[in-house]
Amino acid sequence: MTSKEVREKYINFFKSAPRNHVEIPPAPLVLENDPTTLFTSSGMQPLVPYLMGESHPTGSKRLVDSQPSLRAHGLTSDDTEEVGDNRHMTFFEMLGNWSLGDYFKKEQLPWIFEFFTKELGLDPRKLYVSAFEGNEFVPKDEESIKIWKEIFSKAGIEAKEEERIFTYSDKKNWWSMTGTPEQMPIGQIGGPDSEIFYDFGEELKIHENSPFSKEECHPNCDCGRFLEVGNSVFIQYKKVGENKFEELPQKNVDFGGGLERLTAAANRDPDVFNTDLFADEIKAIEEVSGKSYLEANNKSQMRVISDHIKSATFLVNAGVLPSNKEKGYVLRRFLRRAAIKMRKLTGEFKSDDFSGICNAVVATYDGLYLSLDKVGEIQKVISEEMGKFNTTLERGLKETEKIQEINAKKAFDLYQSYGFPLEITKEIFAEKGQTINLEEYKKEFAKHQELSRTTSAGVFKGGLADHSSEVIKLHTATHLLLASLRKILGEQVVQKGQNITKERSRFDFPNPEKLTDEQLKKVENMINDIIDKDLSVNFKVMPKDKAEKTGAIHAFNEKYADTVKVYYVGNTLETAFSKEFCGGPHVTHTSEIGRVRIKKQEKIGSGLIRIYAVVEK
């Protein structure tokens, strides 16, 4: 069964009577207006307001979708993560159905069991479930247990507790936005959940060489034998006081099931990387490496390469570029880890080794979430980053040759100065019989993070290299550039990235295609016309809500203080040519800038344009 069939069967099952769900489009992988998170990590995430009681725009209380999701778990200072086994991924699709105060447990559990057994053809004897065991604040989920017993009984299966139905603590079978009942703040909603597991058989414990293989097996033992394929969350409680919970008048259902895992289960194969969602990627990795996925020693590396290039491809497609900050940093880490695994696989890697893998990703999702028309742009970003990293590795390798004895500080210096991954440092010095104290390394990393936070709060904030007169002139010129682009292309133009040095201003903004020569000339002329008019550059400090009403441009995904500074170019804020939330600094009159020339433009991602501007004396 293909992933497309599984996806369509699921959507159609919940859209059809008597379930009558309304299909909703997936949210963007990178949310523009949500400062609380880097990426969409589940189908539930964009629906939180409606789970909290708001009416959904569709008017329906029953929703269904398939949501591309990304969880950057494990991309930490010591390079450890779950990806590499047969079932964990950073990018995945989450099939989801929701009840917003409509149906509840007695409908949801039989429906999802019917979908698994009738639509996907899963053997009910291979299915095991879990429920919340209860604690001192919230009772055991006896209702779900009773329903499950009835469901299995109708399938001719006696479902005893701790044999077919397993109960676990709030660490496993409870959902809220902040964790366990104890961790929830007063006023937050949450509830018990019920997971479904597919049993691939006792032999899988040996197949995956699990550290749990000698322990007693159960669905949550994480030995690799059981694969969680779905989770029904029942949002039925609100925390109303210290350790006090009350039942909600609107009880919600939130189901999520990973498409990759469900496809694996439907094909009776425990390895998600054998599904059609990864098949072409794995083939591309085999071709470029000359190695076979069937050889056990190659599997972990190939899984990481496949997963990380897929995540990177989706991020670049969403307009994210490699950098040392937030989304760009996550993208960079994905690419570097993929490069490290390729190096382990083949002894080296070239910058274009990953183009074929990227092409396989795009081809797999072509017409759904990605387009082959854009693959060249994505490949360019990935190849350029891999080329830079290859140079970094060579420099780092030369530095390691100078080190007689490694320690945590030296290992971190290699990482900080050369971007040299800890994983490779450990590997090189392990061959010399030397180890690195990981706790000490983490302390060095924490010190670096604190320093970075302090620095970013200083003069480098806002993408300015310094506060020299050259940079200040280009900063004001960049405000004029943004205002001119919006007047010529439309108000969809916003700042997506900015870096200003003494030599030039680099400005990124969303646009489907590069500007025509005529449009570029119009923008350049408009900027210089304002400079020639010698308009004054002023600012006002005002409450944020009042500043927003002036129409001043600001980043919707950025948090601001209650009081902000609005810089404007013109005699009054109302009639200003340009007005933006900004901390400064700026020139006092536009004539101080000099003549602005747009030096070049380039397309740097799907729907993302970069312009370089200079000031000519």
C-alpha positions in Angstrom: 0.0 0.0 0.0 1.4 3.4 -1.0 1.5 6.4 1.3 -0.8 8.2 -1.1 -3.4 5.4 -0.6 -3.1 5.5 3.2 -3.4 9.3 3.2 -6.5 9.3 0.9 -8.1 6.4 2.7 -7.8 8.2 6.0 -9.1 11.6 4.7 -12.0 9.9 2.9 -12.9 7.7 5.8 -13.4 10.7 8.1 -15.1 12.8 5.5 -17.7 10.1 4.7 -20.9 9.4 6.7 -21.5 8.9 9.5 -18.3 10.7 10.5 -18.8 13.8 8.2 -15.6 15.6 8.9 -14.6 18.7 6.9 -11.1 18.5 5.4 -8.9 21.5 6.2 -5.7 22.6 4.4 -2.4 22.0 6.2 -0.7 25.0 7.9 2.7 26.2 6.6 5.7 24.3 7.9 7.2 27.6 8.9 4.6 29.8 10.7 4.9 33.5 9.9 2.9 34.9 12.7 3.7 32.5 15.6 6.7 33.7 17.8 6.3 30.8 20.2 7.7 28.1 17.9 10.1 27.7 15.0 8.1 25.1 13.1 4.7 23.4 12.9 5.4 20.3 14.9 1.9 18.6 14.8 -1.5 18.9 13.2 -2.9 20.0 16.6 -0.6 23.0 16.9 -2.4 25.4 14.4 -5.8 24.3 16.0 -5.1 25.2 19.6 -7.4 28.3 19.6 -10.3 26.1 18.5 -9.6 23.5 21.0 -9.7 26.3 23.6 -13.3 27.2 22.4 -13.0 29.6 19.4 -15.3 28.7 16.5 -13.4 27.3 13.5 -13.7 29.4 10.3 -15.3 26.4 8.5 -18.2 26.4 11.0 -17.6 22.7 11.5 -16.9 20.9 14.8 -15.4 17.9 13.0 -12.1 18.4 11.1 -9.6 16.2 9.3 -6.3 16.8 7.6 -2.7 15.7 6.8 -0.2 18.1 8.3 3.5 18.3 7.3 5.4 18.6 10.5 9.0 19.1 11.7 10.5 18.3 15.1 14.1 19.3 15.5 14.6 17.0 18.5 18.1 16.1 19.5 20.0 18.8 17.5 22.0 19.6 20.6 25.6 20.5 21.5 26.6 16.8 21.8 25.1 15.8 18.4 22.8 13.1 19.9 19.3 12.4 18.5 16.8 9.6 18.0 16.9 9.6 14.2 18.9 6.6 12.9 16.5 3.8 14.1 13.7 2.3 12.1 10.9 4.7 13.2 12.0 8.2 14.2 12.1 11.1 11.9 12.4 14.9 12.1 10.1 15.6 9.1 6.9 13.6 8.9 3.2 13.9 8.0 0.6 13.8 10.7 -2.8 12.5 9.9 -5.3 14.1 12.2 -9.0 14.3 13.1 -10.6 16.5 15.7 -13.8 16.9 17.5 -14.4 20.5 18.9 -16.9 19.8 21.6 -18.8 17.2 19.5 -18.2 13.5 19.6 -15.9 11.9 22.3 -14.4 8.6 23.3 -17.3 6.2 22.4 -17.2 7.4 18.8 -13.4 8.1 18.4 -12.0 4.8 19.6 -14.3 2.5 17.5 -13.8 4.7 14.4 -10.0 4.7 14.5 -10.0 0.9 15.2 -12.3 0.4 12.2 -10.0 2.5 10.0 -6.9 0.5 11.1 -8.5 -2.9 10.7 -11.0 -2.4 7.8 -9.4 0.3 5.7 -5.7 -0.5 6.2 -6.3 -4.2 6.8 -4.3 -4.4 10.0 -4.7 -7.6 11.9 -6.5 -6.7 15.2 -4.5 -9.4 17.0 -1.4 -7.3 16.2 -2.9 -4.1 17.8 -2.2 -3.1 21.4 -3.4 0.0 23.2 -2.6 2.1 26.2 -4.6 4.3 28.6 -4.0 6.7 31.5 -3.4 5.0 34.8 -4.6 8.0 36.9 -2.8 9.9 39.6 -3.7 11.8 42.8 -5.2 14.7 40.8 -7.0 13.0 37.9 -8.7 9.5 38.0 -7.8 6.5 35.9 -9.3 6.6 32.4 -11.8 3.7 33.0 -14.0 4.9 30.2 -11.4 4.3 27.5 -10.5 1.0 29.0 -14.1 -0.2 29.0 -14.6 0.9 25.4 -11.4 -0.9 24.2 -12.5 -4.1 25.9 -15.8 -3.9 24.0 -14.0 -3.2 20.7 -11.6 -6.1 21.0 -14.4 -8.4 22.2 -16.4 -7.7 19.0 -13.2 -8.7 17.1 -13.1 -12.0 19.0 -10.2 -10.9 21.2 -10.2 -11.0 25.0 -8.5 -7.7 26.0 -7.2 -8.0 29.6 -5.4 -5.1 31.3 -1.6 -5.3 31.1 -2.0 -8.0 28.4 -3.8 -6.1 25.6 -4.6 -2.8 27.3 -1.7 -1.3 29.1 -1.9 1.6 31.5 0.9 4.2 32.0 1.6 7.3 34.0 1.0 10.9 33.0 4.5 11.0 31.5 3.2 8.6 28.7 -0.5 9.0 28.6 -1.4 12.6 29.3 -1.5 15.6 27.0 -1.3 19.3 27.8 0.8 22.1 26.2 3.1 22.1 29.2 3.3 18.5 30.2 2.0 16.5 33.2 -1.0 17.6 35.4 1.5 18.8 38.0 3.3 21.0 35.4 0.2 22.6 34.0 -0.5 26.2 35.0 -3.9 27.1 36.5 -6.4 27.8 33.7 -4.8 25.4 31.1 -6.7 22.5 29.5 -5.5 18.9 29.0 -6.5 15.3 29.3 -5.6 11.6 29.1 -4.7 10.0 25.8 -4.9 6.5 24.4 -2.2 5.2 22.1 -2.4 2.4 19.6 0.6 0.2 18.8 1.3 -2.3 16.0 3.2 -5.5 17.0 5.8 -6.5 14.4 6.8 -9.6 16.4 9.4 -10.8 18.9 12.1 -11.1 16.3 12.3 -7.4 15.8 14.1 -7.0 19.2 17.0 -8.9 17.7 16.7 -7.2 14.3 17.2 -3.8 15.8 19.8 -5.0 18.3 17.9 -3.1 21.0 19.4 -2.3 24.4 16.0 -3.4 25.8 16.1 -6.8 24.1 16.6 -8.7 27.4 13.9 -6.9 29.3 10.2 -7.9 29.5 8.5 -6.5 26.4 5.5 -4.2 26.4 4.2 -1.5 24.0 6.2 1.4 25.6 9.4 -0.5 26.2 11.0 1.1 23.1 12.7 -2.1 22.0 11.6 -1.6 18.4 9.1 -4.5 18.4 6.0 -2.2 19.0 5.4 0.8 16.8 3.1 3.6 18.0 0.8 4.3 15.0 -1.8 6.6 16.5 -2.8 8.6 19.6 -6.3 9.8 20.6 -6.0 12.7 23.0 -9.1 13.4 25.1 -9.1 17.1 26.2 -11.6 16.9 29.0 -10.0 18.7 32.0 -9.2 22.2 33.1 -6.8 23.0 35.9 -8.8 25.4 38.2 -6.5 25.5 41.3 -3.4 24.0 42.8 -3.7 20.3 42.1 -7.4 20.8 41.4 -9.1 19.8 38.1 -12.6 20.1 36.7 -14.2 18.5 33.7 -14.7 20.8 30.7 -18.1 21.6 29.3 -16.6 21.4 25.8 -14.7 18.1 25.6 -12.4 17.7 22.5 -10.8 14.9 20.6 -7.4 15.3 19.0 -6.1 12.3 17.0 -2.7 12.1 15.4 -1.1 9.3 13.4 2.1 9.4 11.5 1.7 8.7 7.8 5.1 7.1 7.5 4.5 4.7 10.4 1.0 3.8 9.3 2.3 3.1 5.8 5.0 0.8 7.3 2.4 -1.0 9.4 0.0 -1.4 6.4 2.9 -3.1 4.5 3.9 -5.2 7.6 7.4 -3.8 7.5 8.8 -2.2 10.7 11.2 0.1 8.8 9.6 3.4 7.8 12.6 4.0 5.5 11.4 1.0 3.3 8.1 2.9 2.5 7.7 4.7 -0.8 8.1 8.0 1.2 11.9 7.2 1.4 12.5 4.6 -1.3 13.8 7.0 -3.9 15.9 8.9 -1.4 17.6 5.7 -0.2 18.2 4.6 -3.8 19.8 8.0 -4.5 22.1 7.6 -1.4 23.1 4.1 -2.5 24.0 5.5 -5.9 26.1 8.4 -4.7 27.8 6.3 -1.9 28.2 3.0 -3.7 26.9 1.3 -0.6 23.8 -0.9 0.0 21.1 -0.1 2.5 20.6 -3.8 3.1 24.0 -3.9 4.9 23.1 -3.4 8.5 26.2 -1.2 9.2 25.0 1.3 6.6 21.4 1.7 7.7 21.8 4.2 10.5 23.9 6.6 8.4 21.6 6.3 5.4 18.5 6.9 7.5 20.0 10.1 9.0 21.0 11.4 5.6 17.6 10.6 4.1 15.7 12.2 7.0 17.9 15.3 7.3 18.0 16.1 3.6 14.2 15.7 3.5 13.8 18.2 6.4 16.4 20.5 4.8 14.6 20.4 1.4 11.3 21.4 3.0 12.9 24.2 5.0 14.7 25.7 2.0 11.5 25.4 0.1 9.8 27.4 2.9 12.4 30.2 2.5 14.7 29.3 5.3 18.4 29.8 4.6 21.4 28.4 6.5 22.6 30.7 9.3 23.7 30.6 12.9 20.3 31.8 14.2 17.0 30.0 14.9 15.5 28.4 11.8 18.6 28.9 9.8 20.7 27.2 12.5 18.4 24.2 12.5 18.7 23.9 8.7 22.5 24.2 9.0 22.6 21.5 11.6 20.5 19.2 9.4 22.8 19.6 6.5 26.0 19.2 8.5 24.8 16.1 10.2 23.8 14.6 6.8 27.3 15.5 5.6 29.0 13.9 8.6 27.0 10.7 8.0 27.9 10.7 4.3 31.6 11.1 5.4 31.2 8.1 7.7 29.6 6.1 4.9 32.2 6.9 2.2 35.2 8.5 3.9 34.4 11.9 2.2 31.6 14.0 0.7 31.4 16.5 -2.2 29.1 19.5 -2.2 26.9 18.1 -5.0 26.6 14.6 -3.5 23.2 15.6 -2.1 21.6 17.0 -5.2 20.2 13.7 -6.3 18.8 13.0 -2.8 17.2 16.4 -2.8 15.7 15.7 -6.2 14.3 12.4 -4.9 12.6 14.3 -2.0 11.0 16.8 -4.3 9.9 14.1 -6.8 8.2 12.2 -3.9 6.1 15.2 -2.9 5.8 16.9 -6.3 2.4 18.4 -6.8 1.5 17.9 -3.1 3.8 20.1 -1.0 6.8 20.6 -3.3 7.4 21.3 -7.0 10.0 20.0 -9.4 10.1 23.5 -10.9 11.8 24.7 -7.8 14.3 21.8 -7.3 17.2 23.7 -8.9 16.9 26.6 -6.4 16.8 24.2 -3.4 19.8 22.2 -4.7 21.8 25.4 -5.1 21.3 26.4 -1.4 22.1 22.9 -0.2 25.2 22.5 -2.4 26.6 25.9 -1.4 26.2 25.2 2.3 27.8 21.7 1.9 30.7 23.3 0.0 31.3 25.7 2.8 31.1 22.9 5.4 33.6 20.8 3.4 36.1 23.7 3.6 35.4 24.0 7.3 36.0 20.4 7.9 39.4 20.5 6.1 40.5 23.5 8.3 39.3 21.7 11.4 41.1 18.5 10.5 44.4 20.4 10.2 43.7 21.9 13.7 43.1 18.5 15.3 46.6 17.5 14.1 48.1 20.2 16.3 46.3 18.9 19.4 48.3 16.4 21.5 45.7 15.7 24.1 42.0 16.6 23.7 39.8 18.0 26.5 36.3 19.6 26.6 37.5 23.2 26.1 39.7 22.3 23.1 36.8 20.3 21.6 34.5 23.2 22.0 37.1 25.7 20.6 37.2 23.5 17.5 33.4 23.7 17.3 33.2 27.5 18.0 36.1 28.6 15.8 35.8 26.1 12.9 32.3 24.8 13.1 34.0 21.4 13.7 31.4 18.9 14.9 31.9 17.2 18.3 31.0 13.9 16.7 34.0 14.0 14.4 36.3 15.3 17.2 35.2 12.3 19.3 35.8 9.9 16.4 39.4 11.2 15.7 40.6 11.2 19.3 38.9 7.8 20.1 41.3 6.3 17.5 44.1 7.7 19.7 42.5 6.3 22.9 41.3 9.7 24.1 37.8 10.6 25.3 36.0 13.9 25.9 34.1 14.7 29.1 30.7 15.5 27.7 29.4 17.2 30.8 32.3 19.6 30.7 31.7 20.2 27.0 28.0 21.1 27.7 29.2 23.6 30.3 31.5 25.2 27.7 28.5 25.3 25.3 26.3 26.9 27.9 28.9 29.6 28.5 29.0 30.3 24.8 25.2 30.6 24.6 25.1 33.1 27.5 27.8 35.2 25.8 25.8 35.1 22.5 22.7 36.3 24.4 24.7 39.2 25.9 26.2 40.2 22.5 22.9 40.0 20.6 21.4 42.5 23.1 24.1 45.0 22.2 25.1 46.9 19.1 24.8 44.0 16.7 21.1 43.8 17.1 19.1 44.4 14.0 21.6 43.1 11.4 24.0 46.1 11.7 27.8 45.4 11.6 28.5 48.5 13.6 27.4 52.1 14.1 29.8 53.7 11.7 28.6 56.6 9.5 28.7 54.2 6.5 26.5 51.6 8.2 24.1 54.3 9.5 23.6 55.7 6.0 22.9 52.3 4.5 20.5 51.5 7.4 18.3 54.5 6.5 18.7 53.7 2.8 17.4 50.2 3.6 14.2 51.7 5.1 13.8 53.6 1.9 14.4 50.4 -0.1 11.6 48.5 1.8 9.2 51.4 1.4 9.9 51.7 -2.3 9.5 47.9 -2.9 6.1 48.0 -1.1 4.9 50.9 -3.2 6.0 49.2 -6.5 5.4 45.5 -5.8 2.7 45.6 -3.1 2.3 45.5 0.7 3.1 41.7 0.8 6.8 42.8 0.7 8.2 42.5 4.2 11.7 42.1 5.6 12.8 38.5 5.8 16.4 39.1 6.6 18.8 42.1 6.8 22.6 42.5 7.1 24.3 45.8 6.7 28.1 46.4 6.6 30.2 49.4 5.6 30.3 48.1 2.1 26.7 47.2 1.3 23.1 46.5 2.5 21.8 43.0 2.0 18.0 42.8 2.2 15.7 39.7 1.8 12.0 39.8 1.0 9.3 37.5 -0.3 8.4 37.7 -4.0 7.5 35.0 -6.5 10.2 36.0 -9.0 13.1 38.4 -9.4 12.3 42.0 -10.3 12.4 43.0 -13.9 15.0 45.5 -15.0 12.2 48.1 -15.2 11.0 47.4 -11.7 14.6 47.6 -10.3 15.1 50.9 -12.0 11.8 52.2 -10.6 12.8 51.2 -7.0 16.3 52.7 -7.4 14.9 56.0 -8.8 12.3 56.2 -6.0 14.9 55.9 -3.3 17.2 58.5 -4.9 14.2 60.9 -5.5 13.5 60.8 -1.7 17.2 61.4 -1.0 17.2 64.4 -3.4 14.2 65.9 -1.6 16.3 66.0 1.6 13.5 64.8 3.9 14.0 64.8 7.6 14.3 61.5 9.5 12.5 61.5 12.8 11.2 59.1 15.4 8.4 58.9 18.0 8.2 56.7 21.1 4.7 55.5 21.7 2.7 52.6 23.0 2.9 49.5 20.8 -0.8 49.3 20.0 -0.9 53.0 19.0 2.2 52.5 16.9 0.5 49.6 15.0 -2.4 51.9 14.2 -0.1 54.3 12.4 0.6 51.7 9.7 4.2 51.5 10.6 5.9 48.4 9.2 6.9 45.8 11.8 7.7 42.1 12.0 4.5 40.2 12.9 6.5 37.2 14.2 8.6 39.3 16.5 7.9 40.2 20.1 8.1 43.9 21.0 8.1 45.8 24.3 4.9 47.7 25.3 6.5 50.9 24.2 8.3 51.1 20.8 10.2 53.6 18.7 8.9 54.4 15.2 11.3 55.9 12.7 9.8 57.8 9.9 11.1 59.7 6.8 9.1 62.9 6.1 7.7 65.9 8.0 4.9 64.1 9.8 4.2 60.5 10.8 0.9 60.6 9.0 2.4 61.7 5.6 5.7 59.9 5.9 7.3 58.1 2.9 8.6 55.4 5.2 7.7 54.4 8.8 9.0 51.4 10.7 9.3 50.0 14.2 13.1 50.4 14.7 15.7 51.0 17.4 17.9 53.1 15.1 20.4 54.6 14.5 19.7 56.7 11.3 20.8 59.9 9.5 18.9 63.1 10.3 18.2 64.0 6.7 18.0 61.8 3.6 20.6 64.0 1.7 23.3 62.7 4.0 23.0 59.2 2.5 24.4 59.9 -1.0 23.3 58.1 -4.2 22.0 54.6 -3.8 22.6 52.0 -6.4 21.1 48.5 -6.5 24.1 46.4 -7.2 22.4 43.0 -7.8 19.5 40.8 -7.0 19.3 37.0 -6.7 16.6 34.4 -5.9 17.7 32.5 -2.8 14.8 30.2 -2.2 11.2 29.5 -3.1 9.6 32.9 -3.3 12.5 34.7 -1.6 14.6 37.5 -3.2 17.8 39.1 -2.0 18.9 42.6 -3.1 22.3 44.1 -2.5 22.4 47.9 -2.4 25.4 50.3 -2.1 25.9 54.0 -1.5 28.0 55.8 -4.1 29.8 59.0 -2.9 
